[in-house]
Amino acid sequence: MAAGNDGLMATALLPTLPKDRNDCALDQAVACAELEPMSPQERLIWARTRFGERFAMTTSFGIQAAVLLHMASEVAKRFGTALPVIWVDTGYLPPETYQYAELLSDRLKLDLHVAQASCSPARMEALRGQLWNTGRLEDLELYNYIRKVEPLDQLLEELQVACWASGVRLQQTEHRQGMRHLEAVRQRWSLRPLLNWTNKDIFYYMQDHDLPQHPLFEKGYSTVGDWHSSGPDGLEASGRATRFGGLKQECGIHLPGLMGEGI
């Protein structure tokens, strides 16, 4: 009897996922079946319709960021209100990324919200050292949590976001190969409108819509994050393998674990 009660208590304590704008719970399998045949733009419209003002998107202002940002700006015109765009600024981005962010924000008239750690880069380094530079996976994970995951989750909470979209794609990392179009990520719904797009799809969309390339693209970068954890494609590594000193491919933002889990 006690064991049964413990089980009921554990179930009651499990976190619940946000409901849609009509206070209805989502069935992930049903939602994914609806989303599968849609275009990326239709998936954004589906989420905006389903979650209303509690739907937002994230961006890194990276090499391929312009595609989803452009789609979001076009969808916003349909609804008459801009879609909140959350940018995680670690304080360690390359100068070119900050310049690119200004360019795209002005051109696409983005409703930009910047997520930043409460601890400045200088303070973090004084107290903990250069966490990205120790060669220890646990230090890199702590760095990513402090500068990326925690600031994002805090801003998502402040904006009361129930579902957020990102530009992740299947071919980018091993983890992403197992993703679905809609999944739970740290007690919120995460939408992946571009999940099944290829590099060719990205290239032609940018060409068709005359979207500017990230300045580091011409220098051989196919992906870019922080200046200390990114590099151009080369003979030994390309794509996400160029990130994080080869220790990992994910920063934690798109992982489903609880906040701070594993830190």
C-alpha positions as CSV (number, residue, x, y, z in Angstrom):
1,M,0.0,0.0,0.0
2,A,2.8,2.4,0.9
3,A,4.6,1.7,-2.4
4,G,1.4,2.4,-4.3
5,N,1.0,5.7,-2.4
6,D,4.6,6.6,-3.2
7,G,3.9,6.0,-6.8
8,L,0.9,8.2,-6.8
9,M,2.8,11.0,-5.1
10,A,5.7,10.7,-7.6
11,T,3.2,10.9,-10.5
12,A,1.6,14.0,-8.9
13,L,4.9,15.7,-8.7
14,L,5.8,15.2,-12.3
15,P,5.9,18.5,-14.2
16,T,3.1,19.1,-16.7
17,L,3.6,20.6,-20.2
18,P,1.9,23.8,-21.2
19,K,-1.5,23.7,-22.7
20,D,-2.5,25.6,-25.8
21,R,-4.3,28.9,-25.9
22,N,-7.7,27.2,-25.5
23,D,-6.4,25.4,-22.3
24,C,-6.2,22.1,-24.1
25,A,-3.4,19.6,-23.6
26,L,-1.4,18.5,-26.6
27,D,-1.0,15.0,-27.7
28,Q,2.6,14.9,-29.1
29,A,2.0,12.0,-31.5
30,V,-1.1,13.6,-33.0
31,A,0.7,17.0,-33.3
32,C,3.7,15.4,-35.0
33,A,1.4,13.7,-37.5
34,E,-0.2,17.0,-38.3
35,L,3.1,18.8,-38.6
36,E,4.9,16.1,-40.7
37,P,3.5,17.0,-44.2
38,M,3.6,20.7,-43.6
39,S,6.0,23.3,-44.9
40,P,8.2,25.1,-42.4
41,Q,6.0,28.2,-42.8
42,E,2.9,26.2,-42.2
43,R,4.4,24.7,-39.0
44,L,5.1,28.3,-37.7
45,I,1.5,29.2,-38.5
46,W,0.3,26.1,-36.7
47,A,2.2,27.0,-33.6
48,R,1.2,30.6,-33.6
49,T,-2.4,29.7,-34.0
50,R,-2.2,27.0,-31.4
51,F,-0.3,28.9,-28.7
52,G,-1.0,32.5,-29.6
53,E,1.2,35.1,-27.9
54,R,2.9,32.3,-25.9
55,F,4.7,31.2,-29.0
56,A,8.3,32.5,-29.7
57,M,11.4,31.5,-31.5
58,T,15.1,31.4,-30.7
59,T,18.0,32.4,-32.9
60,S,21.8,32.2,-32.7
61,F,22.3,34.7,-35.6
62,G,24.5,31.9,-37.0
63,I,25.4,30.9,-40.5
64,Q,21.8,29.7,-41.4
65,A,19.8,31.8,-39.0
66,A,18.4,34.1,-41.7
67,V,16.1,31.5,-43.1
68,L,13.9,30.9,-40.1
69,L,14.0,34.5,-39.1
70,H,12.8,35.5,-42.6
71,M,10.0,32.9,-42.4
72,A,9.0,34.2,-39.0
73,S,8.9,37.8,-40.2
74,E,6.6,36.7,-43.1
75,V,4.3,34.8,-40.7
76,A,4.1,37.8,-38.4
77,K,2.6,39.8,-41.3
78,R,-0.2,37.3,-41.5
79,F,-1.1,37.7,-37.8
80,G,-0.4,41.5,-37.6
81,T,2.0,41.1,-34.6
82,A,5.7,40.3,-34.5
83,L,6.8,37.0,-33.2
84,P,9.1,37.4,-30.2
85,V,12.7,36.3,-31.2
86,I,15.0,35.3,-28.3
87,W,18.7,35.6,-28.9
88,V,21.1,34.0,-26.4
89,D,24.1,36.4,-26.2
90,T,26.9,34.6,-24.3
91,G,29.1,37.7,-24.3
92,Y,31.7,35.6,-26.3
93,L,30.2,35.8,-29.8
94,P,32.5,36.8,-32.7
95,P,32.3,40.5,-33.8
96,E,30.9,39.3,-37.1
97,T,27.9,37.7,-35.3
98,Y,27.0,40.9,-33.5
99,Q,27.2,42.8,-36.8
100,Y,25.1,40.2,-38.5
101,A,22.5,40.4,-35.8
102,E,22.2,44.2,-36.3
103,L,21.8,43.7,-40.0
104,L,19.1,41.1,-39.8
105,S,17.2,42.8,-37.0
106,D,17.0,46.0,-38.9
107,R,16.1,44.3,-42.2
108,L,13.5,41.9,-40.9
109,K,12.1,44.3,-38.2
110,L,12.5,41.6,-35.5
111,D,10.9,41.8,-32.0
112,L,14.2,40.9,-30.4
113,H,14.7,39.8,-26.8
114,V,18.3,39.2,-25.6
115,A,19.0,36.5,-23.0
116,Q,22.2,37.1,-21.1
117,A,23.7,35.5,-18.0
118,S,23.5,37.5,-14.8
119,C,27.2,36.8,-14.3
120,S,29.4,38.8,-16.7
121,P,32.2,37.1,-18.7
122,A,34.8,38.9,-16.6
123,R,33.3,37.8,-13.3
124,M,32.8,34.2,-14.5
125,E,36.4,33.9,-15.6
126,A,37.7,35.5,-12.3
127,L,35.7,33.0,-10.2
128,R,35.8,29.9,-12.4
129,G,38.5,30.4,-15.0
130,Q,38.1,29.8,-18.7
131,L,35.7,26.9,-18.5
132,W,35.8,26.3,-22.2
133,N,39.5,26.0,-22.3
134,T,40.3,23.2,-19.7
135,G,39.7,20.2,-22.0
136,R,37.3,18.9,-19.4
137,L,33.8,18.0,-20.6
138,E,32.2,18.9,-17.2
139,D,33.7,22.4,-17.4
140,L,32.3,22.9,-20.9
141,E,28.9,21.7,-19.8
142,L,29.0,24.1,-16.8
143,Y,30.0,27.0,-19.2
144,N,27.1,26.2,-21.5
145,Y,24.6,26.0,-18.6
146,I,25.7,29.3,-17.1
147,R,25.9,31.3,-20.4
148,K,23.3,29.6,-22.5
149,V,20.7,27.3,-21.0
150,E,20.0,29.1,-17.8
151,P,19.6,32.6,-19.4
152,L,17.3,31.1,-22.1
153,D,15.1,29.3,-19.7
154,Q,14.8,32.4,-17.5
155,L,13.7,34.6,-20.4
156,L,11.3,31.9,-21.6
157,E,9.8,32.0,-18.2
158,E,9.6,35.8,-18.1
159,L,7.9,35.9,-21.5
160,Q,5.6,33.1,-20.4
161,V,6.5,31.1,-23.5
162,A,4.7,27.7,-23.9
163,C,6.3,26.7,-27.2
164,W,9.4,27.9,-28.9
165,A,10.7,27.3,-32.4
166,S,14.4,26.8,-33.4
167,G,16.2,26.2,-36.7
168,V,17.7,22.8,-35.8
169,R,17.9,20.2,-38.6
170,L,18.3,16.4,-38.7
171,Q,21.7,16.4,-40.5
172,Q,23.4,18.7,-38.1
173,T,24.3,16.3,-35.2
174,E,23.7,12.7,-34.1
175,H,21.3,13.9,-31.4
176,R,19.3,15.8,-33.8
177,Q,18.9,12.8,-36.1
178,G,16.4,11.4,-33.5
179,M,14.4,14.6,-33.1
180,R,10.7,15.1,-34.0
181,H,9.0,18.2,-35.2
182,L,7.5,18.8,-31.7
183,E,9.0,17.6,-28.5
184,A,9.2,18.5,-24.8
185,V,12.3,20.4,-23.8
186,R,12.7,21.4,-20.1
187,Q,8.9,21.6,-19.5
188,R,8.1,23.5,-22.7
189,W,7.2,22.5,-26.2
190,S,9.9,22.9,-28.8
191,L,9.0,23.2,-32.5
192,R,11.5,22.4,-35.2
193,P,10.1,23.9,-38.5
194,L,13.2,23.2,-40.6
195,L,14.0,19.7,-39.2
196,N,13.9,17.9,-42.5
197,W,15.5,20.6,-44.6
198,T,18.9,20.0,-46.2
199,N,21.9,22.3,-46.8
200,K,20.7,22.7,-50.4
201,D,17.2,23.8,-49.2
202,I,18.8,26.4,-47.0
203,F,21.1,27.7,-49.8
204,Y,18.3,28.1,-52.3
205,Y,15.9,29.7,-49.8
206,M,18.5,32.3,-49.0
207,Q,19.2,32.8,-52.7
208,D,15.5,33.1,-53.6
209,H,14.9,35.7,-50.9
210,D,18.1,37.6,-51.3
211,L,19.1,37.0,-47.7
212,P,22.6,38.2,-46.6
213,Q,25.1,35.6,-45.6
214,H,26.9,35.6,-42.2
215,P,30.3,37.3,-42.7
216,L,32.1,34.1,-41.5
217,F,30.5,32.0,-44.2
218,E,32.9,33.2,-46.8
219,K,35.8,32.3,-44.4
220,G,34.8,28.7,-44.5
221,Y,32.5,28.4,-41.5
222,S,29.4,26.2,-41.9
223,T,28.4,26.8,-38.3
224,V,29.4,29.4,-35.7
225,G,28.8,29.9,-32.0
226,D,31.2,31.5,-29.5
227,W,34.6,32.7,-30.9
228,H,36.5,30.3,-28.7
229,S,34.5,27.2,-29.6
230,S,34.0,27.6,-33.4
231,G,36.2,27.2,-36.4
232,P,36.1,26.9,-40.2
233,D,35.6,23.6,-41.9
234,G,38.8,21.8,-42.5
235,L,40.3,18.4,-43.5
236,E,39.9,17.0,-40.0
237,A,36.5,18.3,-39.1
238,S,33.5,20.0,-40.6
239,G,30.0,21.2,-39.5
240,R,29.2,20.7,-35.8
241,A,32.4,18.7,-35.3
242,T,34.3,22.0,-35.5
243,R,32.5,23.2,-32.3
244,F,33.4,22.9,-28.6
245,G,36.9,21.6,-29.3
246,G,35.5,18.3,-30.5
247,L,34.3,17.4,-26.9
248,K,30.6,17.6,-27.8
249,Q,28.2,18.8,-30.5
250,E,25.3,20.1,-28.4
251,C,25.4,23.1,-26.1
252,G,22.4,21.9,-24.1
253,I,19.8,24.3,-25.3
254,H,18.0,21.6,-27.3
255,L,18.4,18.8,-24.8
256,P,15.3,17.6,-22.9
257,G,16.8,17.4,-19.4
258,L,15.8,19.5,-16.4
259,M,17.5,22.8,-15.8
260,G,20.9,22.2,-14.4
261,E,20.6,18.4,-14.8
262,G,24.1,16.8,-15.1
263,I,25.9,20.0,-14.0
